[in-house]
Amino acid sequence: MASGKEITGKIQSIGNTMKVTSALEMVSASKIRKSQDLMSASRPYIRMMRRISGHLSKANPEIRHPFTRVSETVEQVGYIIVSTDRGLCGGLNNNLFRLVLADMAGWKGKGAEVKLVTFGKKASAFFRNVNVELMGHINGLGETPQIEDLIGAVRIMIEAYRDNAIQRLYIVTNVFVNTMTQKPSIFQMLPLPPTEDEEVREIWDYIYEPDAKTLLDAVAVRYIEGMIYHAVLENLASEHAARMLAMKNATDNAGDLIDELKLIYNKARQAAITQEISEIVGGAAAV
């Protein structure tokens, strides 16, 4: 059995760790609301951009935008993977990476090559050791990411799709369901999937300036950029929620471990006292 000094040292060390995990839990809890507000604020913009692009494409069926082109053969597939810059958020990143690796394996089994753009240090570090082409990466987006910080990497994939260097483009991110649940998900970005919006089913007429093709191209690009920006915000909210939950579990586990160590310490202390009494009684009997 460990000595009382060793046990008290362990209790003190775990107590110090418990203070850190408790502080991280409170910090993440305070940041969740702000990240949720950012995420919610972007939703109406994305919804309206999708509606406008749907109206424009239906109002001008003679205009076939490249983003709606569906290739019969898929030889290259692109992924934009959104991860975190920091750890201590449980299995948030690992679950996401397992999902995308399984999807990549499916495309590779069909003979397609995979190209990546990564957001976040965790994805950049992980996929450097995977046999895929890393076309770009962005780190350090912070607590209030700006869409301007994403445009460069996003345009790499958009131009690759225009040039037929990739025939599918997916975005991989964690979807914030609630503070207890974050769902790793893959969404198809290009070619643009059909919309289910009821208002888009109506055919509207427009007066275009400068022309319909230029306007539709600008709207489609803004829509894709907005979707990726929203995915980054979803992942940010998921990160704070996952870290808060992970740190809460770590704090609770540390408390349980301290209780166990205190029990062991009390038993060791009682055993030492009993031994001392036995030695005193034995010495007195010998006299």
Secondary structure, 3 states (H helix, E strand, C coil): CCCHHHHHHHHHHHHHHHHHHHHHHHHHHHHHHHHHHHHHHHHHHHHHHHHHHHHHHHHCCCCCCHHHCCCCCCCEEEEEEECCCCCCCCCHHHHHHHHHHHHHHHHHHCCCEEEEEEECHHHHHHHCCCCCEEEEEECCCCCCCCHHHCHHHHHHHHHHHHCCCCCEEEEEEEEEEECCEEEEEEEEEECCCCCCCHHHHCCCCCCCCCCHHHHHHHHHHHHHHHHHHHHHHHHHHHHHHHHHHHHHHHHHHHHHHHHHHHHHHHHHHHHHHHHHHHHHHHHHHHC
